[in-house]
Amino acid sequence: MIEIQLGEVGAHRVRLAISPLEEVLNAIRLLTRPGRSPVHARWAVANRPTLTCLDVPELVALVKGDRYFPDFLSPPPTDAWTAVEDQLEAVTRTPAEQVSLEVTMSAAGRDESELAELLVDPDKTRDLLAEQLGRCWDVLIRPLWPRIKDVLDTDVHYRTRQFGSGGIAKVLTGLHPGVMIEGGRILMPTFNSARLDLDDRGLLLVPSSFAGGIGVMMTPPWQPSVVYPARGVATLWEDVPALDSDPLAGVVGRTKARVLRALADPASTTTLAQRLGVAPSTISEHVKALAAAGLLSARRSGRSVHYRRSALGDELVASAS
């Protein structure tokens, strides 16, 4: 159990962000732990041989531990979401002494010979691990990234709405059934036991589609972060329904039917285009028509407009289903 003391400053500096490299690391952990995640079972069975062929034994050795793996392998995003190229560059800038410290922490309680070679030359180790991370990203995650990012974006929007309706307590206790708040303390269900007092850096919340549980990043100088399982990960593997048998398509047309079914949670037209494999201009045209008919509602978030089904749209989809 990890105890996080919010404090007056830290409690007001909580933000959400998406981390591409966190997906890489959690995907590798899942592939090295058969049976740990039924939702991803088919993907895991198909990709375990792929991980072996990628020839990344050093990265796998560090990541597969139950208690800790180096935080420098997934530098906390500085913005709402950070490009994987920027994160990989940040990995290569990690000081050698930080690499040595975190690899040593990862080796605690394990067979030291397994990781001993990684401590001989920390600079070389860092560059090797960055290269292996990039290789795993290209093969395991990049082909799925539009769908993964869609799930993560939806989770971030959901948590953001929670902030507005119930504040930080509602958000944190909703991350995982084992998270508890006692006074100004957050109790996180983890293998490790530790205490963290938040300072003016605040707390970063990072959803992950492959995370099997709560993970806490608290090694200085990294920003304190909580990685948690994103909502709706099962939708990653949902096939697009057969449109010929969709009664809704007979009423509003095939593409509009797909848009309506996809908008149970908010999404931008760009996200919808990636999700459905349709040109953004086409999606925009259909979204405008559905909104004009009162089937969608719109809400601006920063520079983007996010759409979701209205009550009338929910009723229409439910009736057609």
MIVEX-253859 format. One line per 10 residues: their letters; for each residue x, z, y of N, C-alpha, C. Coordinates in nm, 2 decimals. Each point is the difference from the previous one (the first is absolute). Layout:
! residues N
a) X Z Y X Z Y X Z Y | ...
***
This chain:
! residues 321
mieiqlgevg) 0.08 0.00 -0.12 -0.08 0.00 0.12 0.09 0.00 0.12 | -0.03 -0.09 0.10 0.07 -0.01 0.12 -0.09 0.05 0.11 | 0.05 0.09 0.08 -0.08 0.06 0.11 0.05 -0.07 0.14 | -0.10 -0.06 0.07 0.04 -0.06 0.13 -0.07 0.09 0.10 | 0.08 0.05 0.09 -0.06 0.08 0.11 -0.02 -0.09 0.12 | -0.13 -0.02 0.04 -0.03 -0.10 0.10 0.06 0.04 0.14 | -0.03 0.12 0.05 0.04 0.04 0.13 -0.08 -0.08 0.11 | 0.00 0.05 0.12 -0.08 -0.06 0.11 0.05 -0.14 0.03 | 0.13 -0.03 0.00 0.05 -0.13 0.03 -0.03 -0.10 -0.11 | 0.05 0.04 -0.12 -0.01 -0.09 -0.12 -0.15 -0.04 -0.03
ahrvrlaisp) -0.09 0.09 0.02 -0.14 -0.03 -0.04 -0.06 -0.11 0.09 | 0.06 -0.03 0.12 -0.06 -0.10 0.09 0.09 -0.13 -0.01 | 0.09 0.00 -0.09 0.08 -0.12 -0.02 0.00 -0.05 -0.14 | -0.12 -0.04 -0.05 -0.01 -0.05 -0.13 -0.04 -0.15 0.01 | 0.07 -0.09 -0.07 -0.03 -0.14 0.01 0.00 -0.06 -0.14 | -0.06 -0.12 -0.02 -0.01 -0.07 -0.12 0.09 -0.13 0.01 | 0.06 -0.03 -0.11 0.08 -0.13 0.00 0.01 -0.05 -0.14 | 0.04 -0.13 -0.01 0.01 -0.07 -0.13 0.15 -0.03 -0.02 | 0.05 0.03 -0.12 0.14 -0.01 -0.04 0.01 -0.10 -0.12 | 0.05 -0.12 0.03 0.02 -0.10 -0.12 0.09 0.06 -0.10
leevlnairl) 0.11 0.06 0.04 0.10 0.05 -0.10 -0.06 0.12 -0.08 | -0.09 0.07 0.05 -0.07 0.11 -0.08 -0.07 -0.06 -0.11 | -0.06 -0.12 0.02 -0.07 -0.07 -0.11 0.10 -0.04 -0.11 | 0.12 -0.05 0.04 0.10 -0.04 -0.10 0.04 0.12 -0.08 | 0.03 0.11 0.06 0.05 0.12 -0.07 -0.11 0.06 -0.09 | -0.12 0.00 0.04 -0.11 0.06 -0.08 -0.04 -0.10 -0.11 | 0.02 -0.13 0.02 -0.03 -0.09 -0.11 0.11 0.01 -0.11 | 0.12 0.02 0.04 0.11 0.03 -0.10 -0.03 0.12 -0.08 | -0.04 0.11 0.07 -0.03 0.12 -0.07 -0.11 -0.02 -0.10 | -0.10 -0.07 0.04 -0.11 -0.03 -0.09 0.04 -0.08 -0.12
ltrpgrspvh) 0.09 -0.09 0.02 0.05 -0.08 -0.11 0.09 0.07 -0.10 | 0.06 0.11 0.05 0.08 0.08 -0.09 -0.07 0.12 -0.07 | -0.13 0.01 0.03 -0.09 0.11 -0.05 -0.12 -0.06 -0.07 | 0.01 -0.04 -0.13 -0.11 -0.06 -0.07 -0.12 0.10 0.00 | -0.12 -0.06 0.02 -0.12 0.08 -0.01 -0.04 0.09 0.12 | 0.09 0.00 0.10 -0.03 0.10 0.11 -0.11 -0.05 0.10 | -0.03 -0.13 0.00 -0.10 -0.05 0.10 -0.09 -0.10 -0.07 | -0.11 0.04 -0.06 -0.09 -0.10 -0.07 -0.05 -0.11 0.10 | -0.01 0.02 0.12 -0.05 -0.10 0.10 0.10 -0.12 0.00 | 0.13 0.03 -0.01 0.10 -0.11 0.00 0.05 -0.04 -0.13
arwavanrpt) -0.07 0.04 -0.11 0.05 -0.01 -0.13 0.04 -0.15 -0.04 | -0.09 -0.09 0.03 0.03 -0.14 -0.04 0.11 -0.05 0.08 | 0.01 0.03 0.13 0.11 -0.05 0.08 0.13 0.06 -0.05 | 0.00 0.13 -0.04 0.12 0.07 -0.05 0.05 -0.07 -0.13 | -0.09 -0.02 -0.09 0.04 -0.06 -0.13 0.06 -0.14 0.03 | -0.05 -0.08 0.09 0.05 -0.13 0.02 0.13 0.00 0.07 | 0.03 0.11 0.08 0.12 0.00 0.09 0.11 0.08 -0.05 | -0.01 0.08 -0.10 0.11 0.08 -0.05 0.11 -0.09 -0.05 | -0.02 -0.11 -0.07 0.11 -0.09 -0.04 0.06 -0.06 0.13 | -0.08 -0.02 0.10 0.06 -0.06 0.12 0.10 0.09 0.07
ltcldvpelv) -0.04 0.13 0.00 0.09 0.10 0.06 0.14 0.00 -0.07 | -0.01 -0.01 -0.14 0.12 0.00 -0.08 0.09 -0.12 0.04 | -0.07 -0.12 0.01 0.07 -0.12 0.03 0.06 0.00 0.14 | -0.06 0.08 0.09 0.06 0.01 0.14 0.14 0.06 0.01 | 0.03 0.07 -0.11 0.13 0.07 -0.01 0.03 0.08 0.12 | -0.08 0.11 0.02 0.02 0.10 0.11 0.02 0.14 -0.06 | 0.09 0.02 -0.09 0.01 0.13 -0.06 0.03 0.12 0.09 | 0.08 -0.02 0.10 0.03 0.10 0.10 -0.13 0.05 0.07 | -0.07 -0.09 0.05 -0.13 0.03 0.07 -0.10 0.07 -0.09 | -0.01 -0.05 -0.12 -0.09 0.06 -0.10 0.04 0.14 -0.03
alvkgdryfp) 0.13 0.02 -0.02 0.05 0.14 -0.03 -0.03 0.10 0.11 | 0.00 -0.04 0.13 -0.02 0.09 0.11 -0.15 0.02 0.01 | -0.08 -0.10 -0.02 -0.15 0.01 0.03 -0.08 0.07 -0.11 | 0.05 -0.01 -0.12 -0.08 0.05 -0.12 -0.01 0.15 -0.01 | 0.08 0.07 0.07 0.00 0.15 -0.01 -0.13 0.06 0.04 | -0.04 0.11 -0.06 -0.13 0.06 0.03 0.00 0.08 0.13 | 0.12 0.05 0.04 0.00 0.10 0.11 0.03 -0.06 0.14 | 0.10 -0.09 0.01 0.04 -0.05 0.13 0.07 -0.13 -0.02 | -0.03 -0.09 0.09 0.09 -0.12 0.01 0.03 -0.02 0.15 | 0.11 -0.07 0.03 0.06 0.00 0.13 -0.10 -0.06 0.10
dflsppptda) -0.01 0.08 0.11 -0.09 -0.05 0.11 0.05 -0.12 0.08 | 0.13 -0.02 0.00 0.06 -0.11 0.07 -0.04 -0.13 -0.06 | -0.06 0.00 -0.12 -0.04 -0.13 -0.06 -0.13 -0.05 0.06 | -0.07 0.08 0.07 -0.12 -0.05 0.07 -0.01 0.07 0.14 | 0.08 -0.05 0.09 0.00 0.06 0.14 -0.14 0.00 0.06 | -0.04 0.12 0.06 -0.14 0.00 0.05 -0.02 -0.11 0.11 | -0.12 -0.06 -0.01 -0.03 -0.11 0.10 -0.01 0.06 0.14 | 0.05 -0.08 0.09 0.00 0.04 0.14 -0.13 -0.04 0.07 | -0.07 -0.10 -0.06 -0.12 -0.05 0.06 -0.11 0.02 -0.11 | -0.13 -0.05 0.04 -0.11 0.01 -0.10 0.04 -0.07 -0.13
wtavedqlea) 0.07 -0.11 0.01 0.06 -0.05 -0.12 0.13 -0.07 0.03 | 0.09 0.00 -0.09 0.14 -0.05 0.03 0.03 -0.11 -0.10 | 0.05 -0.11 0.04 0.04 -0.11 -0.09 0.11 0.05 -0.10 | -0.01 -0.05 -0.12 0.09 0.04 -0.10 0.15 -0.03 0.04 | 0.02 -0.11 0.07 0.13 -0.03 0.04 0.06 0.10 0.09 | -0.08 0.06 0.09 0.05 0.10 0.09 0.03 0.13 -0.08 | -0.08 0.03 -0.10 0.03 0.12 -0.08 0.12 -0.02 -0.08 | 0.02 -0.11 -0.06 0.13 -0.03 -0.07 0.12 0.01 0.09 | -0.01 -0.05 0.12 0.11 0.01 0.09 0.03 0.15 0.03 | -0.11 0.08 0.02 0.02 0.14 0.02 0.07 0.07 -0.11
vtrtpaeqvs) -0.03 -0.04 -0.12 0.07 0.05 -0.12 0.15 -0.02 0.01 | 0.03 -0.12 0.04 0.15 -0.04 0.00 0.07 0.08 0.11 | -0.08 0.05 0.10 0.07 0.08 0.11 0.01 0.15 -0.03 | -0.05 0.04 -0.12 0.01 0.14 -0.03 0.14 0.05 -0.01 | 0.04 0.11 0.07 0.14 0.05 -0.01 0.04 0.03 -0.14 | 0.12 -0.01 -0.04 0.05 0.02 -0.13 -0.02 0.15 -0.04 | 0.02 0.09 0.10 -0.02 0.14 -0.04 -0.15 0.03 -0.03 | -0.09 -0.07 0.06 -0.15 0.02 -0.03 -0.03 -0.06 -0.14 | 0.06 -0.11 -0.03 -0.01 -0.06 -0.14 0.05 0.10 -0.10 | 0.12 0.05 0.02 0.06 0.10 -0.09 -0.09 0.12 -0.02
levtmsaagr) -0.05 0.06 0.11 -0.08 0.12 -0.01 -0.13 -0.03 -0.08 | -0.07 -0.11 0.02 -0.12 -0.02 -0.06 0.01 -0.04 -0.15 | 0.11 -0.08 -0.03 0.02 -0.03 -0.14 0.04 0.13 -0.08 | 0.07 0.09 0.07 0.03 0.13 -0.07 -0.12 0.08 -0.02 | -0.09 0.00 0.10 -0.13 0.07 -0.02 -0.08 -0.06 -0.11 | 0.00 -0.13 -0.01 -0.07 -0.07 -0.11 0.05 0.04 -0.14 | 0.13 0.02 0.00 0.07 0.03 -0.13 -0.02 0.15 -0.05 | -0.05 0.08 0.09 -0.02 0.14 -0.04 -0.10 0.02 -0.11 | 0.05 0.07 -0.10 -0.08 0.03 -0.12 -0.01 -0.12 -0.10 | 0.09 -0.10 0.02 0.00 -0.11 -0.09 0.13 -0.02 -0.06
deselaellv) 0.02 -0.09 -0.09 0.13 -0.04 -0.06 0.08 -0.06 0.11 | 0.10 0.08 0.05 0.08 -0.05 0.11 0.08 -0.13 -0.03 | 0.03 -0.02 -0.12 0.08 -0.12 -0.03 -0.08 -0.13 0.03 | -0.14 0.01 0.00 -0.08 -0.11 0.03 0.01 -0.05 0.14 | 0.03 0.09 0.09 0.01 -0.04 0.14 0.14 0.02 0.06 | 0.09 0.04 -0.08 0.14 0.04 0.05 0.06 -0.12 0.07 | -0.01 -0.12 -0.06 0.07 -0.12 0.06 -0.06 -0.03 0.14 | -0.12 0.04 0.03 -0.06 -0.03 0.13 0.06 0.08 0.11 | 0.07 0.11 -0.04 0.06 0.09 0.10 0.14 -0.04 0.03 | 0.06 -0.09 -0.07 0.14 -0.03 0.02 0.03 -0.07 0.13
dpdktrdlla) -0.09 -0.10 0.03 0.01 -0.07 0.13 -0.14 -0.02 0.06 | -0.04 0.10 0.08 -0.14 0.00 0.06 -0.03 -0.13 0.07 | 0.09 -0.05 0.08 -0.02 -0.13 0.07 -0.04 -0.11 -0.09 | 0.08 -0.01 -0.11 -0.03 -0.11 -0.10 -0.13 0.03 -0.07 | -0.03 0.12 -0.03 -0.13 0.04 -0.06 -0.12 -0.04 0.09 | 0.01 0.03 0.12 -0.10 -0.03 0.10 -0.03 -0.15 0.00 | 0.10 -0.08 0.01 -0.02 -0.14 0.01 -0.05 -0.06 -0.13 | 0.04 0.05 -0.11 -0.05 -0.04 -0.13 -0.15 0.03 -0.01 | -0.04 0.12 0.04 -0.14 0.04 -0.01 -0.08 -0.08 0.09 | 0.05 -0.03 0.12 -0.08 -0.08 0.09 -0.02 -0.14 -0.06
eqlgrcwdvl) 0.10 -0.06 -0.06 -0.02 -0.13 -0.06 -0.10 0.01 -0.12 | 0.01 0.10 -0.08 -0.09 0.02 -0.11 -0.15 0.02 0.05 | -0.01 0.07 0.11 -0.14 0.02 0.06 -0.06 -0.13 0.04 | 0.09 -0.08 0.06 -0.05 -0.14 0.05 -0.04 -0.08 -0.12 | 0.08 0.00 -0.11 -0.03 -0.08 -0.12 -0.14 0.05 -0.06 | -0.02 0.13 -0.01 -0.12 0.05 -0.05 -0.12 -0.04 0.09 | 0.02 0.01 0.13 -0.11 -0.04 0.09 -0.04 -0.14 -0.02 | 0.10 -0.09 -0.01 -0.03 -0.14 -0.01 -0.08 -0.04 -0.13 | 0.03 0.07 -0.11 -0.06 -0.03 -0.13 -0.12 0.08 -0.03 | 0.00 0.13 0.03 -0.11 0.09 -0.04 -0.11 0.01 0.10
irplwprikd) 0.04 0.01 0.13 -0.10 0.03 0.11 -0.04 -0.12 0.09 | 0.10 -0.08 0.04 -0.04 -0.11 0.09 -0.11 -0.08 -0.04 | -0.01 -0.05 -0.13 -0.12 -0.08 -0.04 -0.13 0.07 0.02 | 0.00 0.13 -0.01 -0.12 0.08 0.01 -0.03 0.06 0.14 | 0.10 -0.02 0.09 0.00 0.07 0.13 -0.13 -0.02 0.08 | -0.05 -0.12 0.01 -0.13 -0.01 0.08 -0.11 0.09 -0.05 | -0.01 0.01 -0.14 -0.11 0.08 -0.05 0.04 0.15 0.01 | 0.12 0.03 -0.02 0.05 0.14 0.02 -0.03 0.05 0.14 | 0.05 -0.09 0.10 -0.01 0.04 0.14 -0.15 0.01 0.04 | -0.08 -0.08 -0.06 -0.15 0.01 0.02 -0.05 0.14 -0.04
vldtdvhyrt) 0.04 0.05 -0.11 -0.04 0.13 -0.05 0.05 0.11 0.09 | 0.13 -0.01 0.04 0.06 0.10 0.09 -0.06 0.00 0.14 | -0.03 -0.12 0.05 -0.06 -0.01 0.13 -0.14 0.07 0.00 | -0.07 -0.03 -0.11 -0.13 0.06 -0.01 0.00 0.15 -0.01 | 0.10 0.05 -0.07 0.02 0.15 -0.01 0.04 0.06 0.14 | 0.09 -0.07 0.07 0.03 0.05 0.14 -0.12 0.00 0.09 | -0.08 -0.10 0.00 -0.12 0.00 0.08 -0.09 0.11 -0.04 | -0.02 0.03 -0.13 -0.08 0.11 -0.04 0.05 0.13 0.05 | 0.13 0.03 -0.02 0.05 0.13 0.05 -0.01 0.01 0.15 | 0.02 -0.11 0.07 -0.01 0.00 0.14 -0.14 0.04 0.05
rqfgsggiak) -0.10 -0.05 -0.07 -0.14 0.04 0.02 -0.02 0.15 -0.03 | 0.07 0.05 -0.10 -0.01 0.14 -0.04 0.05 0.09 0.11 | 0.11 -0.04 0.06 0.05 0.07 0.12 -0.10 0.02 0.10 | -0.08 -0.10 0.03 -0.10 0.01 0.10 -0.11 0.09 -0.03 | -0.04 0.00 -0.13 -0.12 0.08 -0.04 0.03 0.14 -0.04 | 0.12 0.02 -0.06 0.03 0.14 -0.05 0.14 0.05 0.03 | 0.08 -0.07 0.07 0.13 0.04 0.04 0.10 0.00 -0.11 | 0.12 0.07 0.03 0.11 -0.01 -0.10 -0.03 0.07 -0.13 | -0.08 0.10 0.00 -0.04 0.08 -0.12 -0.07 -0.09 -0.10 | -0.10 -0.08 0.05 -0.07 -0.09 -0.08 0.09 -0.11 -0.06
vltglhpgvm) 0.09 -0.05 0.08 0.09 -0.11 -0.05 0.09 0.06 -0.11 | 0.07 0.11 0.03 0.10 0.05 -0.10 -0.07 0.04 -0.13 | -0.11 0.07 0.00 -0.06 0.04 -0.12 -0.06 -0.11 -0.08 | -0.02 -0.12 0.07 -0.05 -0.11 -0.07 0.10 -0.09 -0.06 | 0.13 0.03 0.02 0.11 -0.08 -0.06 0.01 0.01 -0.15 | -0.03 0.12 -0.05 0.02 0.03 -0.14 -0.08 0.13 -0.03 | -0.06 0.01 -0.12 -0.08 0.12 -0.03 0.08 0.13 0.00 | 0.13 -0.01 -0.02 0.08 0.12 0.00 0.05 0.05 0.14 | -0.02 -0.08 0.10 0.04 0.04 0.14 -0.09 0.11 0.05 | 0.06 0.11 0.05 -0.08 0.11 0.06 0.05 0.03 0.14
ieggrilmpt) -0.08 0.06 0.08 0.04 0.05 0.13 -0.04 0.14 0.01 | 0.10 0.09 0.03 -0.03 0.14 0.02 0.06 0.04 0.14 | -0.09 0.02 0.09 0.04 0.03 0.14 0.07 -0.12 0.06 | 0.13 0.01 0.04 0.07 -0.11 0.05 0.10 -0.06 -0.10 | -0.02 0.03 -0.13 0.09 -0.05 -0.11 -0.07 -0.11 -0.08 | 0.07 -0.10 -0.04 -0.04 -0.10 -0.09 0.07 0.02 -0.13 | -0.07 0.02 -0.11 0.06 0.02 -0.13 -0.02 -0.13 -0.08 | 0.12 -0.06 -0.04 0.01 -0.13 -0.07 0.03 0.02 -0.14 | -0.08 -0.06 -0.10 0.03 0.01 -0.14 0.12 -0.09 -0.04 | 0.12 0.06 -0.01 0.12 -0.08 -0.04 0.08 0.08 -0.10
fnsarldldd) 0.10 -0.07 -0.06 0.09 0.07 -0.10 0.09 0.10 0.07 | 0.04 -0.03 0.12 0.09 0.09 0.07 -0.07 0.10 0.08 | 0.07 0.11 0.03 -0.05 0.11 0.09 0.09 0.00 0.12 | -0.06 0.00 0.12 0.08 0.00 0.12 -0.10 0.03 0.12 | 0.06 0.03 0.11 -0.08 0.02 0.12 0.06 -0.09 0.11 | -0.09 -0.06 0.08 0.03 -0.09 0.10 -0.07 0.04 0.13 | 0.07 0.03 0.11 -0.07 0.02 0.13 0.01 -0.12 0.08 | -0.12 -0.06 0.04 0.00 -0.12 0.07 0.05 0.03 0.15 | 0.07 -0.10 0.05 0.05 0.01 0.14 -0.06 -0.12 0.08 | 0.06 -0.04 0.11 -0.06 -0.10 0.08 0.00 -0.14 -0.06
rglllvpssf) 0.06 -0.01 -0.12 0.00 -0.13 -0.06 -0.14 -0.02 -0.07 | -0.07 0.11 -0.02 -0.13 -0.01 -0.06 0.00 -0.03 -0.15 | -0.11 -0.06 -0.05 -0.01 -0.02 -0.15 -0.05 -0.15 -0.01 | 0.06 -0.07 -0.10 -0.03 -0.14 -0.03 -0.08 0.00 -0.13 | -0.11 -0.07 0.00 -0.08 -0.01 -0.13 0.01 -0.15 -0.04 | 0.04 -0.02 -0.13 0.03 -0.13 -0.05 -0.08 -0.03 -0.13 | -0.10 -0.08 0.01 -0.08 -0.03 -0.12 0.08 -0.10 -0.09 | -0.02 0.02 -0.13 0.07 -0.09 -0.10 -0.09 -0.04 -0.11 | 0.00 -0.13 -0.03 -0.09 -0.05 -0.11 0.05 0.04 -0.14 | 0.13 0.03 -0.01 0.06 0.03 -0.13 0.03 0.15 -0.02
aggigvmmtp) -0.02 0.08 0.10 0.04 0.14 -0.01 -0.09 0.07 -0.10 | 0.06 0.08 -0.09 -0.07 0.07 -0.10 -0.05 0.14 0.05 | 0.06 0.05 0.11 -0.04 0.13 0.06 0.06 0.01 0.14 | 0.01 0.13 0.04 0.05 0.02 0.14 0.15 0.01 -0.01 | 0.06 -0.06 0.10 0.15 0.01 0.02 0.03 0.04 0.14 | 0.10 0.09 0.02 0.03 0.05 0.13 0.14 -0.04 0.04 | 0.02 -0.06 0.11 0.14 -0.03 0.05 0.03 0.10 0.11 | 0.11 0.08 -0.03 0.03 0.11 0.10 0.15 0.02 0.02 | 0.08 -0.09 -0.06 0.14 0.01 0.02 0.05 -0.05 0.14 | 0.06 0.09 0.08 0.05 -0.05 0.13 0.10 -0.12 -0.02
pwqpsvvypa) 0.00 -0.09 0.09 -0.07 -0.01 0.13 -0.13 -0.07 -0.01 | -0.05 -0.03 -0.11 -0.12 -0.08 -0.01 -0.13 0.07 0.05 | -0.09 -0.07 0.06 -0.12 0.06 0.05 -0.08 0.05 -0.12 | -0.05 0.13 0.01 -0.08 0.05 -0.11 -0.12 -0.09 -0.03 | -0.01 -0.03 -0.13 -0.10 -0.10 -0.04 -0.07 0.04 -0.13 | -0.13 -0.04 -0.01 -0.07 0.03 -0.13 -0.05 -0.14 -0.05 | 0.04 -0.03 -0.12 -0.04 -0.12 -0.07 -0.11 0.04 -0.09 | -0.11 -0.08 0.00 -0.12 0.04 -0.07 -0.07 -0.12 -0.06 | -0.07 0.01 -0.11 -0.07 -0.11 -0.06 -0.11 -0.06 0.09 | 0.00 -0.13 0.02 -0.09 -0.06 0.09 -0.14 -0.01 -0.07
rgvatlwedv) -0.10 0.00 0.08 -0.14 -0.02 -0.06 -0.02 -0.15 -0.04 | -0.08 -0.02 -0.11 -0.04 -0.13 -0.03 0.10 -0.09 -0.07 | 0.10 0.06 -0.07 0.11 -0.08 -0.06 -0.05 -0.08 -0.11 | -0.11 0.03 -0.06 -0.06 -0.08 -0.11 -0.03 -0.14 0.04 | -0.03 -0.01 0.13 -0.04 -0.13 0.05 0.12 -0.10 0.00 | 0.12 0.05 -0.02 0.11 -0.09 -0.01 -0.01 -0.10 -0.12 | -0.07 0.05 -0.10 0.00 -0.08 -0.12 -0.14 -0.06 -0.03 | -0.09 0.01 0.10 -0.13 -0.06 -0.02 0.01 -0.15 0.02 | -0.06 -0.07 -0.09 -0.01 -0.15 0.01 -0.11 -0.03 0.09 | 0.01 -0.12 0.07 -0.10 -0.04 0.09 -0.12 -0.04 -0.09
paldsdplag) -0.12 0.05 0.03 -0.12 -0.02 -0.09 -0.03 -0.15 0.00 | -0.06 -0.04 -0.11 -0.04 -0.14 -0.02 -0.11 -0.03 0.10 | 0.03 -0.09 0.09 -0.09 -0.02 0.11 -0.13 -0.08 -0.04 | 0.01 -0.08 -0.11 -0.11 -0.07 -0.04 -0.11 0.09 -0.05 | 0.03 0.12 -0.04 -0.10 0.09 -0.05 -0.03 0.11 0.10 | 0.04 -0.01 0.12 -0.02 0.10 0.11 -0.13 -0.04 0.07 | -0.11 0.08 -0.02 -0.12 -0.04 0.07 0.01 0.01 0.15 | 0.09 0.08 0.05 0.02 0.01 0.15 0.05 -0.14 0.05 | 0.08 -0.07 -0.07 0.05 -0.13 0.04 -0.12 -0.10 0.02 | -0.10 0.01 -0.08 -0.12 -0.09 0.02 -0.07 0.03 0.13
vvgrtkarvl) 0.02 0.11 0.06 -0.07 0.04 0.13 0.08 -0.04 0.12 | 0.13 0.04 0.00 0.09 -0.01 0.12 0.11 -0.10 -0.02 | 0.02 -0.05 -0.12 0.11 -0.09 -0.03 0.11 0.07 -0.07 | 0.09 -0.07 -0.07 0.10 0.06 -0.08 0.10 0.08 0.08 | 0.06 -0.06 0.11 0.10 0.07 0.07 -0.05 0.12 0.08 | -0.12 -0.01 0.06 -0.06 0.11 0.06 -0.03 0.11 -0.09 | -0.04 -0.03 -0.13 -0.03 0.10 -0.10 0.13 0.08 -0.03 | 0.11 -0.08 -0.01 0.13 0.07 -0.03 0.04 0.09 0.11 | -0.02 -0.04 0.13 0.03 0.08 0.11 -0.08 0.12 0.00 | -0.13 -0.01 -0.02 -0.09 0.12 0.00 0.04 0.10 -0.11
raladpastt) 0.03 -0.05 -0.12 0.04 0.09 -0.10 0.13 0.07 0.02 | 0.09 -0.07 0.08 0.13 0.05 0.02 0.00 0.11 0.12 | -0.10 0.00 0.07 0.00 0.09 0.12 -0.08 0.13 -0.02 | 0.01 0.06 -0.11 -0.05 0.13 -0.02 0.08 0.10 0.08 | 0.13 -0.03 0.02 0.09 0.07 0.09 0.05 -0.09 0.11 | 0.04 0.05 0.12 0.04 -0.09 0.11 0.12 -0.08 -0.03 | 0.00 -0.12 0.05 0.12 -0.09 -0.01 -0.01 -0.10 0.12 | 0.12 -0.05 0.04 0.01 -0.10 0.10 -0.02 -0.14 -0.07 | -0.02 -0.10 0.08 -0.01 -0.13 -0.05 0.13 -0.05 -0.07 | 0.11 0.05 0.05 0.13 -0.04 -0.06 0.01 0.06 -0.14
tlaqrlgvap) -0.04 0.13 -0.01 0.00 0.07 -0.13 -0.09 -0.07 -0.10 | -0.12 -0.03 0.05 -0.10 -0.07 -0.09 0.05 -0.14 -0.05 | 0.06 -0.07 0.09 0.06 -0.13 -0.04 0.10 0.01 -0.11 | 0.09 0.10 0.01 0.10 0.03 -0.10 -0.07 0.04 -0.13 | -0.10 0.09 0.01 -0.07 0.05 -0.12 -0.07 -0.11 -0.07 | -0.07 -0.09 0.07 -0.09 -0.09 -0.06 0.07 -0.14 -0.02 | 0.12 -0.02 0.05 0.07 -0.13 -0.01 -0.07 -0.11 0.07 | -0.06 0.04 0.12 -0.07 -0.10 0.08 0.07 -0.01 0.14 | 0.00 -0.11 0.07 0.07 -0.02 0.13 -0.06 0.10 0.10 | 0.08 0.06 0.08 -0.05 0.10 0.10 -0.11 -0.06 0.09
stisehvkal) 0.02 -0.13 0.04 -0.10 -0.06 0.09 -0.14 -0.01 -0.07 | 0.00 -0.03 -0.13 -0.12 0.00 -0.08 -0.06 0.14 -0.01 | 0.08 0.10 -0.03 -0.05 0.13 -0.01 -0.06 0.05 0.14 | 0.07 -0.04 0.11 -0.05 0.04 0.13 -0.14 -0.06 0.03 | -0.02 -0.12 -0.04 -0.13 -0.07 0.02 -0.11 0.07 -0.08 | 0.03 0.03 -0.13 -0.10 0.07 -0.08 -0.03 0.14 0.05 | 0.10 0.07 0.04 -0.02 0.14 0.05 -0.08 0.00 0.13 | 0.02 -0.09 0.09 -0.08 -0.01 0.12 -0.15 -0.03 -0.03 | -0.02 -0.08 -0.10 -0.14 -0.04 -0.04 -0.07 0.12 -0.06 | 0.07 0.08 -0.09 -0.05 0.12 -0.06 -0.03 0.11 0.10
aaagllsarr) 0.09 0.01 0.09 -0.01 0.10 0.11 -0.12 -0.03 0.09 | -0.02 -0.13 0.03 -0.11 -0.04 0.08 -0.13 0.02 -0.07 | 0.00 0.00 -0.13 -0.13 0.03 -0.08 -0.02 0.14 -0.02 | 0.09 0.09 0.05 -0.02 0.14 -0.01 0.05 0.06 -0.14 | 0.07 -0.08 -0.07 0.05 0.04 -0.14 0.14 0.07 0.01 | 0.07 -0.02 0.11 0.13 0.07 0.02 0.00 0.07 0.13 | 0.08 0.11 0.01 0.03 0.06 0.12 0.15 -0.01 0.03 | 0.03 0.01 0.13 0.14 -0.02 0.04 0.05 0.12 0.08 | 0.13 0.03 -0.02 0.06 0.11 0.08 0.15 -0.04 0.03 | 0.04 0.01 0.12 0.13 -0.03 0.04 0.10 0.11 -0.03
sgrsvhyrrs) 0.11 -0.03 -0.06 0.11 0.09 -0.03 0.13 -0.06 0.04 | 0.05 0.05 0.12 0.12 -0.06 0.06 -0.03 -0.14 0.04 | 0.08 -0.09 -0.05 -0.01 -0.15 0.04 -0.10 -0.07 -0.10 | -0.04 0.07 -0.11 -0.08 -0.07 -0.10 -0.14 0.05 0.01 | -0.09 -0.08 -0.05 -0.14 0.03 -0.02 -0.03 0.01 -0.15 | -0.05 0.12 -0.04 -0.03 0.02 -0.14 -0.15 -0.01 -0.02 | -0.04 -0.07 -0.11 -0.14 -0.02 -0.03 -0.03 0.08 -0.13 | -0.13 0.04 -0.01 -0.05 0.06 -0.12 -0.15 -0.03 -0.01 | -0.05 0.01 -0.12 -0.15 -0.02 -0.02 -0.08 0.10 0.09 | -0.10 -0.05 0.06 -0.10 0.09 0.07 -0.09 0.05 -0.11
algdelvasa) -0.09 0.09 0.04 -0.10 0.05 -0.09 -0.09 -0.11 -0.06 | -0.03 -0.10 0.08 -0.08 -0.11 -0.05 0.09 -0.08 -0.10 | 0.13 -0.02 0.03 0.09 -0.07 -0.10 0.01 0.08 -0.13 | 0.01 0.13 0.01 0.00 0.08 -0.12 -0.12 -0.01 -0.08 | -0.12 -0.01 0.06 -0.12 -0.01 -0.07 -0.01 -0.14 -0.07 | 0.04 -0.10 0.07 0.00 -0.14 -0.05 0.09 -0.01 -0.13 | 0.12 0.06 0.01 0.09 -0.01 -0.11 -0.05 0.08 -0.12 | -0.06 0.12 0.03 -0.05 0.08 -0.11 -0.12 -0.06 -0.06 | -0.08 -0.07 0.07 -0.12 -0.07 -0.06 0.05 -0.12 -0.09 | 0.10 -0.07 0.05 0.05 -0.11 -0.08 0.07 0.04 -0.12
s) 0.05 0.13 0.00 0.07 0.04 -0.12 -0.08 0.06 -0.10
***
